[in-house]
């Protein structure tokens, strides 16, 4: 929260930051373990993670990311370093090592175990490929301040301007952490980013962050199904996402 406040104060008008307290803090404590943060009201329609991104929005978003990444010196004091390896990876590796024993957390536990067993070799190859990409991406330039999730659900439009919300994943990382989600396979968009930032886009880093997202989705879904859960709409959607991600990862 302090990081996005610093970015906003420095003139990054697209960064939706908390309104500081009278004492200048991002959070106001509300007793043990609780706090409140107040954000400005923006008159606009909300987006959704699954929304398609209009092509006309891409140039504007590339400009926003170039400005954000160029503001790195303003954020170094408060921003966390965001490593490329998903925190959920150990849980996925543990699950791959426990495929011979039944899983009993709920209705999707055994279907998830059987699904992983069928695709275990594919997932292990994907993890090895991910490690190769991490090594290749590490040869790039220094980290920059990144948003982390500039997907359509975190972009608001008001009065012809775009706003970035939901900065809880902000941190120092390679610029491709943001770019893969905006530029995708568009070489023109990557080239425009290089023109604006002076930094070439790494294909290895783009592939790494895209794969990281899929591995994290798989690992988190598997964790949910190995734990206690029920048959409901959430678990059904998680199952559908899991089967889709495992079928697509390479």
N, C-alpha and C positions, 0 to 999 in steps of 0.2 A: 504493500500500500504506500509506503514511503517512496518507493522507486517511482511509481506512476505519478505521485504528487510532484516529484522533482521534474519529471518529464513534462508534465503539464505546465508547471511554472516557467519552464524554459521555452515555452512557445509551441509545444506540440499539441495543437488545439484538438486533434483527433483522439487524444488519450483521455478517456473518461476517468477522472481521478476522484477519490473521496474528497468531501469538504472537510478541511482540517477543523479540529476542535478549537475552542478559544485559546487553548494552550499550544496550538500548532501541531497537534498529534493527529495521526491518521485514525487511531482507534480510541474510543472512550471506554474504559473498563466498567463492567457491570457486575462486580463481585468476582468470586473465585471462578476462573475458567470461562468467563463470558466477557464479551465486548460488543460494541455497536459501531458500525461505520455508516455514514450517511453519504449518499451519492446525489448529484444534481439530477433533477427531472429533465428528461429529454422527450419531446413530443414526437414520437415516431412509432412505426410498426416494428415489432420484434422479428428477428430472423430465426431460423432453425438450422441445426447442424446438417440435416439432410437436404436442405434447399440447394438447388443448382445455383452455380455462380454465373451471372450474366457476363458474357465476354466483354461487354462495355465497361464493366467494373475493374477489370484486371489492370489496365494502365494506372488508374488512380490508386489501387492497392499497392502496386509496385512502387509508386512514388512515396506512399505512406511508409512502407517498409524501409526504403532507402533513407528516409528522414529519421525513422526510429533507430535504425542501426548506426546511423551517423551520430546519434546522441549518446553513444556509449560512455564518454567521460563523465556525463552527468549522473550516471547510474551506478558507477563502480562501487561507491561507498555502501550502498544498501542492497544491491542485487545479488542473488544467489547464483553460484555456478551450476549449470544444468548439464550434467554429463550425458553422453549419448545412450548408455545402457539403461534400459528400463528397470526400475526398482523391482518390478514383478518377475523378472527373469528367473531368480532362484526358485520361485514357486512353480514355474513351468518346467524347469529342469527336474525338480523333485517329483512332479506328476509323471514325467516321462520315465522316471526311475521306479515308479510304483504302479505299473500297468498290469502286473501279474496278480495283484490283490484286488478284491472288490472295493468299490467306493460306495459309501452308504449315507451320504449327506441328504439325499432327497431324490425325487423322481428323475432328475436329469443326471444323477451321478454315474450310473452304469452306462447310459448312452454316451456320456462324455468320455468315459474311460475307453469304451469300444471305438469311438471316433478317433481318439488320440492313438490308440493301438494301431489302427489302420494307416494312420498318417505319421507314425513316429519317425520313420526314416526321413520323410519330407521335412518335418519340423527340425530334426537334428541338422540336416543339410542347411536349412534356413538360418539356424543359429550360427553355424560355421561361416556361412556367407556373410551374415551380419558382422561377425568379428573381422572378416577381411575388409569390409567396407569401412568399419571404424578405423582400422589401420590406415587405409587409403585417405580417408577424410581428415585424419589428424595431421596430414602433411600440408593442409591448407593454411590460411591466415589465422590471425588471432580471433578470439571470440568477440562477439558484439552483444549489445542488449537486444533480446528477442522477446516477442510476445508469447510465443509458444503454441497458440491455437487460434490463428486468424481465419477460422472457418466462418461460413455464412451466419451461424448462430451467434457469433461474437461481433458482428458488424451491424451497426444501426445507421439508418439514413434519415437525416432531418434537414429540411431546407436546402436540399441539394448537396449536402456534405455527408461524409462518412465518419463514423465514430467507432473506435475500438473499445470494447468493454471486456470485463472478466479477465483481469490481469493477475489472477492468482498463480499462473504458470510463468510469469515474467522471469527472465534470468539471462545470464551470460552463456552464450553458446555460439555455434557456427551460424551464420545467417541463413543457411539452408534449412535450419529448424523451422523458420517461417516460410521460406520461399517455396518449398516443395508443395505446400498446401495452396499457394496462390498461383505460382507459375506453372506447376505441373510439368508437362512435356513441351510447353511452349518455348521454343528456343528464342523467339522474338522477345518474350517477356524477360527471359534470363539476360538477354543482351541489353535490354533497356535498363535492367537493374545495374549491370556492370557500368553502363554509361553514367548513371546517376551516382553510383557509389564509388566507382573506381576499383571495384573488386570483382574478379571473375567468379562465376558460379561453378562450383565443383559438382560434376555429375555423380561422383561417388558419394558425396555428402547428401545430395538430393535422394539418391536411392536408399542410403542408410536411414535417413529420417522417415522415409515412407515405410520402409520395412520395420523400423522401430515401432511405429504406430500400430501396425498389424500384429506384431509380436506382443505388444502390451495388451491389445484387445483380447488376443487369444489367452494370454496368461491370466488376465483378470476374470474372464469368463470361466476358465477352468477352476480358478480359485473359488469362485462362487458356487460352482457345481460340486466341488469336493467338500464344501462346507454345508451346514444345515440350510435348506431352502425349501420352498413350496412350489406347487404347480399354480402359476398365475401368469398374467400378461407379461410382467417383467421377465420372468424366467423363460417364457416362450420366445420373447424377442431376443434375449441373450443367447438362447440356443440357435436361433436363426442366424444371428451375427457370427457366432462361433463357427458354424458349419460353412458359412460363406468365406470367412477369413482363412480358415484352414485350407479350403479348396483353392484359394487364390494365391496364397503365399508361395514364393519360389526362392 
